[in-house]
Amino acid sequence: MSLFINKEEEMNMEKRTSEKRGAQKTCKKPLLRQFSPLLVAMVGLPGRGKSILAKRLERYMNFTGDNTKVYDISEYRRKHMEKYASHEMFKADNLPALGIRIQSFREALEDAAAWLSETGNKLAILDGPNVSRSQREEIYDLVYTQLGFRVMFIECVCEDRMMLERNFKEILQYSADYRGMAAQEALKDLTLKMAHYKAQYVSPSLGSEWELPCPMVKVLDGGEGGVIAHGVNGVMEAKILSYISTPRPFQQTLYFSRHGESEYNVIGKIGGNAPLSPRGQKYAESLAKHVKALNLPSLQVWTSTLDRTKATSSGIKAPQLHLPELDEIYSGECESLTYEELQDLFPKELALRDHQKLKYRYPQGESYLDVMRRLVPVLMQLETETNVLVVSHQAVLRCILAYFLEKPLEEVPYMHVPLHTIIKVTLQGYNYNIETIKMPIECVDTNRPKPANCSMNRTAEDALKTVPAHFDDVTQLIHALEAV
């Protein structure tokens, strides 16, 4: 395809797409289209929060079971350019650059449509300005008219000056276009780039009129100014609207910790409601001192309803919530057993769990997927908060951290979340970064890697090969501490 187009060709393209849309309005709606995949196309000027919203939506939808992928038009544009030159490429009359941008838009759109055509993929997000009516009609024509999939547009509008300044700083700090460019030069270039886009921008909602017969949503000032929705129907569209209707901070820091070492940790038992061990009590004291030294404004502490998390957070001077959603994975008939006892009493169950730990549900208990489902309301609230300390359990924190760090599902049950460690998660740009602070208090290691042999007929030795070391009883630990 030529990278050069002229005005006549662009006008003909707009005419053809407009004619196709007019013809589509007279077509009968295909049967069962409500069950087809969905493409969400972002709309808006640069610096209005489109990309961070697209990324957050991808994270949420994937975690809640709707296979989702973002297609960033800017990344396609960068494939056609060795290095970003300047704002000049965004001028409407720069025909060679316009050709590159149109090609990049079409490549991203076609890849998104192809991905939606694969079995099991539910949602594609086309991230880019999509400022012209002809672009949006092309999206609608390909995805809805030709392929029979659904389309939803999300327009991000921002007039809040402080919010715009913050968004521009984010772009200058994290955008690949401005990497290595002097700060003043980058700011001037970005300002001119904005002016070029404004000159070409046509909103999809003109007063009370909406340009296409599909769901359209306008997000004002990152959601803080409200959300306007038109024509939203369908389960997935409603789910998306519900998610994006809640404003979320652009700067955020969250803290996580497991409870201090418990008496069950010491002797290798799972589940239960055991008290803290002597070393766990020392960790609780150390955690309280560390949190006090941080001097976090408006700090909140969220724990599970189990005794060991309440005891761990008891010395922290801050409002505390005790949430059942943060309780440890319930192991049903296997509660309060060691792995050695599990192998003796339920060898097949242990083998099944080792074979597919993510989906395995304990007899009368829960699976990791069950835990992920009950955590969704907590995660949605956590996304709106900052300076929250969550004191919970190994399996629960694996699920929570997997959400923020976007870990593949199969990795969730094996993430390493050690005892006596504070985990700091900070939003930087579109992604969350993690820091760990290991407190200097000894504890057992409760992480059990997946055994090499997960078959039903394996020996007890094979089944227990990766079980972490533990004491036979708590008195052994107490004697060891007294000896020191």
N, C-alpha and C positions, 0 to 999 in steps of 0.2 A: 504494500500500500504506500502511495506517495505521501511524504510528510508535508506536502504543499497543497493547500486548498485555496480557492478564491471565494470572493463574496457570493458569486452566482451559485457556486456549488453548495455553499452553506445555506443559502436561501432555498435552493431546491430540496436539500435534505430536510429543512424545517417543514417545507410544504408537504413532502412525502409522509413524514411522521405524523403531521397534523391530519392528513387524509386518512391514514391508517387508524388513528385514534377515533376519527369520526365514524369510520366503518365499524370499529370495534363496539361502539356504543349500541349499535343495532344488533350485535350478535347475542345469541342466547348464552347465558352463563354456563360454562362447562360443568357437568355433573361432578359433585364431590370436590370441587376446587378448594373448599375450606380445609381439606386435609393435605393439600400440596405444600411444598416448601415455601419459605418466605424470604424475599430479599428486602432488606432495609437499606435505603439510600440516604446518606446524610446530605444536608444542604446547609450552606451558610458561608459567610466570609471567613477568612483565616482569623484565628485568635478568638473564636466564639465558643470554644469548648467541644467541638465536634469529635476530635480524635480521642480525647480522654473519655467522653461519653461512649463512643464506639468500643473502646477497650474495656471499660467497665461492664458494658452490656454483654460483650463476648464472655468475660469472666463469669458473670452471673448465669448466663444461659447455659454455658458448658457445665457448670457445677450442678445445675438443677436438671440436667439430663437432655437438653436440646443442643445437639451437636452444631457448633457455631464457629465461623471463621470470618475475620476481618480482611478485606482487600483494600489496601491503602493506595490510592491512585498516585500519590507522590512517589511511592517506592517504584512504581512502574516508570514514572517519568525519569527517575534517577538512573534507571537501567539504560536509558537512551542518551545520557549525558555523562561524560567523564567527570565533570565537576560543575556544580552550580555556579553560574556566571554572575547574574545580577537580576534585579527586578524587571529588566527590559524584556525578559522572556514572557512576562505575563501581560504585556500590552496587547490589546485587541488587534492592532494593525501589524504586529510582528508575525507575519504569515508562516515562516519556517518554524518558529517556536510554537505557534498555535497548532500547527500540524503535529508536532511532538506531543503536545498536551492532549489533543483529540485522540491520537493513537494510544496514548497511555490510558486515557479514560476507557476506551473501547477494549483494550487488552484486559484491564482490571474487571470490567463488566462481564466480558466473555468468560474469563476464568471463574468468576463468582457464579455465573449461570451454569457452567460445566460442573462445578463442585456441587451445586444444588441438585444436579441431575444424578449424582451418585447416591445409591441406596444408603439411608441412615442419616444423611445430612439434612438438617432442619432449617438453619438460618445462615444466610450470608449477609455481611454488612459491607456496603460499598462506601468507604470513607474518603471524602473529598468535597470540594466546594460545590460542584454540580450547580453552578450559578445560572446557567442558561435554560430557558424553557425547552429548547431543542434537545439538550442533553437529557433532561428528565423525561421527555417524550420518547427518546430512544431507549431509555431504561425500561419504561413501561411497555413499549412495543415489543422488545425482545423477551422480557421476563413474563409479562402477563399475556399478551396477545399471541406470541409465537410459541412459548414453552408451556403456558398454562399454569405458571406458578403465581404466587401472590406478591404484591409490592406494597411497601409502606415507606413514606418519606418522613424524615425527622429533620426539621429546620431549626437550627440554633441561632438565636438572635440575642445580641448583647449590647446594651446601651449604657450599662453601669461603668463609669470611668475607672474606678478603682479595680474592678474585675478585669476590664480590658488591659490595664497596665500590668496586672499580674499575669494574665494570659500571654501577653507579648514577651514578658520576661521568661516565661516557660519556653516559648518558641525559641528565643535567642539562646537559651541555655541548652536545650535538648535537641533542637532540629538539626538534622544532618546537613542542611543547606548552609547553616551558619557556623559550622564547626571550623575553627581555625581563623575565622574572620574577626577583625578588630571590632570591639564593642560598638563604637560610634558609627562605624561603617555599616555594621549589621543592622543597627537600629534605623539608620537612614534608609537602607535598602528595604527593610520590612515595611516601613511607613509608605514608601512609594509602591510597593507590591500591593498593599491594602488599597491604595487609591486606584490602581488598575482594576482590581477585582470589583470595587464599588461601582466603577463606570460600566461594568458588564453585568452586574447582578440584577436579576429579576426574581422577586420573591414568588414562591408557588401559591401564596395566599394573598390575593389582592382585595383588601376589604373583606367582604363576606363571600367572595368568590374563590373557589379552589380549582386549580387548573386541570386536575386529573381525577377521574372517578375511582379513587382508592384511598385508603387511610392516610391522613396527613396530620402530623403533630408539630406544633411550634413550641419550642422550649425557650422561655424568656429568662435571660440573665442566669444561666446555669440552673434553672428551676426555681431560683429564689423569687423571680418575678411571676411565677406561675407557668402553667402549661395549657395550651389551647389544642384541643383534639377535634378532628373532623372525620367522620365516616369509619371510626375504629370498630371493627367487629372481628370475631375469631378469637380463639383461646390464646394463641401465641401473641397476637397483636395486643390483646388486653393485658397479658402478662408483661409485655414490654412497656406499655403505657404506665402500668402500675409501678414498675421499677424506675422509669425515668422521671416520674412525677415527684420524687423525693429529692430535694437538693442534697448534694454531698460536698464536703470540703475539698479544696484543692491542695491543702496542706494538712497532713495528718500523721500522727505518731501513735502507735498502739504498743502495749507491752503484754507479754504472755509469760506464764510460768506454770510448770506443774506444781502440785502440792509438794511439800517437803517429804522426804523419805518416810514411808509408813512402815508399820510393823509387818504388814503383808509383803511389802517390797523386800524387806530383810530376809524373809523365809521363802520367797519365790512364789507366793500365792497371787492369783488374779482376782480382780473384782473386790467385792466385800466393802466394808465400811470401817476399816481398821484405823486406830489412832496413829499419830505420828510417832516415829522412833525417836530416841534421844537426839540423833543427828538431824532428823527432820525438824525437831523443835528448834535446834540451833539455826537451821536454814530460815525458819519463820522469823526469828529475831534479826538475822542478817538481812533478809528481804525487806523488813520494815525499815531498818536503818538506811538501806540503799535507796528505797523509794522516797523516804523523807529528805534525803540529800538532793534528790532530783528537783524537789520543790516545784512539782508540776501543778499549774493552775487548773482548777476545776477537776481535779483527779476523781475518777470513779473506779471502784473495784467490783468486778463481777466474778463470782465463784459458783461452783456447783452446790448442790444441797448436801453433799457428803461431808462428814466430819473433818476429814483430812484437809480439804481445801479451806474450810472455815477456820480451822486452827492455823493454817499457814498464813492467812491474811488478817488474823485477829489483831495484830499489833499495828496495822496500818491505819492512820488517822484520815479516813476518807469515807464518804457514803458507800455502802456496800449492798449489792444485790446478790441473792442466792437463787440461781436459775436451774430448774431441773433439766433444761436443754443442754446444760454443760456437764451433766453427770456422765461418769465413765460408761463406756459400752457395757451393756448388761449381758453377762455370760450365762444367764439362765441356770440350767441344771449344773453348769460347770463353775458357778460362783464359789470363790474361796478355796479352789483347788490349786495345787502346784502342777507344773507341767508333767512331773513324774507321776502324780496321781491321775492326771488326765490320760496319760498313756496307759496306765493300768486299768482305769475304769471305762474310758471312751477312746480306745485306740483308733477306731474308724473315724470318729468325729475329728480327732486331732489331725489325721491324715487328710480329711476333706478340707479342713481349715487351712492347712499348709498348702494344699493344692490350689485353692482359689480364695485367698484370705479376704479380698475385697467384698465378695458376694456371700461368703459363708455366714450363715446365721446359727448361733449357738442354739441348742435345744431349749425352747421356751425363752430364748434370748434375742439378741440383736446382731445385725451385721454392720460392717462399716458403712454400707449404703444407707442403712436405717439411721445411723448416727448423722450422716450427711443431710438427710432429709429433715431431721428434727432441728438441725443447726441453722437452717435457712433463715428463720426469723431473727435469730441472734446476729447472723452475718449481715443481714440487711440493716439492722440497727447499728452494728459496729461500723459500717461504712459511713454512717452519718456523724460519727463521734470522733473525738481526738482525746488523747491523754486518758485512756482506759487501760487498766491492768486486769487481765483475765487470768484467774488462777483455776486451772482445771486439770485434766488427766491426759495420759499419753495418747490414747486413740482419738479423743476429742480434739486435742491440739494438733494432731497430725492432720485431721480434716480441715480445721480452721486455717492452719498455715498453708496447706495445699491450695486452699481457695485464693488467698492473697498472693501466693507465689506462682499460681497457675501450674501446679504439678500435674503430670498425667495421672489418671485415675489409678492405674496399676501400681504406681509408686507410693500412693497414699499410705497403705498399711505398713510400709517399711521405712518411712521417714524417721530420722533419728531425732528424738525430742528427749534429751537427757534430764534427769533430776538435777535439782540445785543449780539451775541455769535460767537466767532472765533473757528473754528474746525480745528484741526491739524491732518493730516493723515500721518503716517510714515510707510514705508515698513520695516518690521523686519522678516528676514528669508523668508518664502514663503507667509506671510500674512501681511495685513495692520492693524495697531493699530490706535485707535482714542483717541484724547484728546480734551476736550472742555474748553474754557476760556470764562466765562460769564462776560461781561463788566458791571460795576456798573451804568447803566443808565436804568431807568424804561421804560417799553414798554408794549403794550398789548400782550396777548397770542392769536395767530391765529390758534392754533392746534385744530381741531374739530374731536374728536373720532367718530368711527362708532356708529350710534344710535342702540339701541336694536331692534327697530321696523323699518324695511325697506319696509313694504308692501305698496301697492298703496293706500289702503283705511285707512291709519293711520291718526290720528288727527294732526293738526298743532303743538300742544303741543309736541307730540311724535317726530315729525320731527325736531323740533328746540331744543330739550332737551339738546343736546351736543354743541350747538353753543356757542363759547366763548364770554365772556362779552366784550362790546365795548361801546364807547360814541355815543350819538345821532348825534352830529356834532363836528367839530374840535374846535369850539369856547369853548365848554365845557372843552376840554383839556387845551386850552390856559388859561382859567379862573382858572382851577385847579393849573396850574403851577404858575400863578401870586399869588395865595393864599399862596403857599408854600414860 
